[in-house]
Amino acid sequence: MSSHHIVRENQEPALLIEDLFLVGEEDFGQLLEWSPTIVIEEKSIDILEARGYKFDIVFTQGSINQAQENLKVITYQTDFLRSAIEYLIDHQYKAVNIVTDQIDIGLYIPYLDQMNIALFSKGMRYFFVKTGFTKWKPKGEEIQVDGQGQAIAHSGLKRVTDKSYQTEKDGLFVLEFSHSKYILIGEKTS
């Protein structure tokens, strides 16, 4: 018996790279696993080319020489991250993985109803969840929770610091909140 995996255009999350050095090689390899559309800013071209990585879309504030075949060059005015997210939404991408150190829930709120966004930075994966979020984790796992100051009810977790929690036992944990539609949670990638 054989199985076939058909990947339709824009089905897999795009990979938006703001700073390649925020993820290790293993995490980066996992992000590349399904051959995502890779979106970068002009300043990252040399770093990625030196490592032998191909990319699909380059955002620039000027003009560049297109050395790579089938490369889309997009001009933007002020904010690379916002411009790239808006471009992906306009082109029907449903999800994006972003390598960035901009882990600010407010930056991404305007886009969360239109696309799933995951952030990767310094050994952590951050994602946005709605109330009633449930996930299985082994005992002792650390979870970062940013609810922008709102009260968050939880079960299966014990608070360690203001934004840090730890799973109490192997099993499910639950997060409940009511003052905003999304909160940001983070977990270690490896």
N, C-alpha and C positions, 0 to 999 in steps of 0.2 A: 504494500500500500504506500502510495506516495502522497506527499502533501505539497501544496503550492501556496506561496505567499505572494499575492499580487499587491504591489504598492501603487496606489493611485497618486497622481500629482497632488502635492500639498497635504497628503494624508499624514505623513510623519512630521514631527515638530521641526521647524527650521532651527538653525543654530546661529545665534547672534553673538559675535565675539567682540566685546569691548576691550578686554585685557586678557590675552592668552595666558599670562603668567599667574593668574588667579586659580588655575586648576592644574593638577598634576597630570602626568602623561597617561596614567591608567584611567582617570576620570574622563580625560579628553578623548581617549580611545573609545570609551563607552558612549560618549555623546556622538561620535562619528559612526557608530555601529550600523545604523540604517541609512547611511548616505544622505544626510539631511542637506537642504539648501543652506549654504554657509554664507552669512552676511557679515561683512567687516567694514571698518572705517579705513580710509586710505593709509593711515599711519601704521596699520598692521600688515600691509602687503609684504614688506621685506621679511618680517619675522616668519610669516606663514610660508612664503616661497622658500626661504632658507631651510625650513623643516620638511619641505616637499609636499605641503598641503595645498590642495586646490580649493578655490572659493568661487562662489557664484555671483555675488552681488557686492559691489564696493560703493560705499557712500563717500563722497568727497565734497569739499567746499570750493574746489578749483576744477582742474582737468587732469587726467592721467593718461599715460600711454597704455593701451590695452595690449599687454603681452600675451595674455591668456585667452584662449578661444572660448566663445560663448559667454563672455563676462558681461554682466549688466553693470553700468556705471550710473549712479544716481547722485544728482547734485542736491545738497541740502544747505539750509541757511545757518541754523544755530545749534540744535540739539540732536546729536547723532542717534542716541537711544530712542527718543520719542519719534524721530523721523523714520527710523528703521521699523519700529513697531507699527506705526501707521501705514507704512508701505506694505508690510506683511498682511495686515488686516485688509487693506484695499485689494490685495491679490489673493484673498480667500484662504489664507493660512489659518488653521484652527488652533495651532499651538506653537510655542517657541521656547527653546532653552536659551537662556542668556548667561554668558560668562561676564560677570560684572562685580564691582564692589559697591554699586548703588543699590543697597538693600533697604530701600525706603518705600513702605507700602503706599504712601501718597502718590509717588511717581507712577505707579502701575494701576491704581484704582480706575482711571478713566477707560482702561482697555480690558478689564477683567470680564465684562459681560460679552465681549466679542472674541476673546481668545484665551486659552490656557497658557499661563506664563509660569515657568520655573526658572529660578536663579541659581547659579553655581558660583561659589566663591570660597576659597581657602578651606577646602575639605568639607564644605557644607552644601546641601541642596535645600533651597527655600521654595515654598509654594504657597499659594493662596487657597484658603478653604472657607466654606460656608458653615454656618452653625449646624451642629449635629454631626460634625466630622468624626469618623471612627476609623481607627487603624490598629492593626495587630503589631506589636513590638515585643521583643524579649525583655525580661527584667533588667533594670539598670540602664536602659538606653536614655540618652539625653535628648530632650526636645526643646527647641527654642520657640517661644510664642510671643508674637508682637501683636497685641490687640489695640494698639494706640491708646492705652490708658483705660480702656473699658473693662468692666468686670467680666471675667471668663470663668464659667463653671466647668469643672473637669472631673472625670472619674478615671481611675486607673493610673493617675499621675500624682506625684507629690512635688510641691514647689521647692526649688532649690534657691533661686534668686528671683528678682522681679520678672525676668523674662525666660528663666530657665526652669525646666521641669525634668523629672526623671520617672521612668515607668516603674510602678510598684511591683509588678509581677509579669510573668509571661502572659500575654493576652491583649485584649482590646483596651484602648483608651478612647475617651470621648471628650470633645470640646463643644461647649454650648455658649452662645453669646447673643446679644440682641441689639446693640447700639449701632452696628455697622453690618454691611452685607458680607464682608470678607475680613479675615485676619491672615497674618503671615506666620507660617510655621517653618522651622528649619530642623534638619537632621543631618547627622554625619553621613558622608557618601561612602565611606568604607569602614 
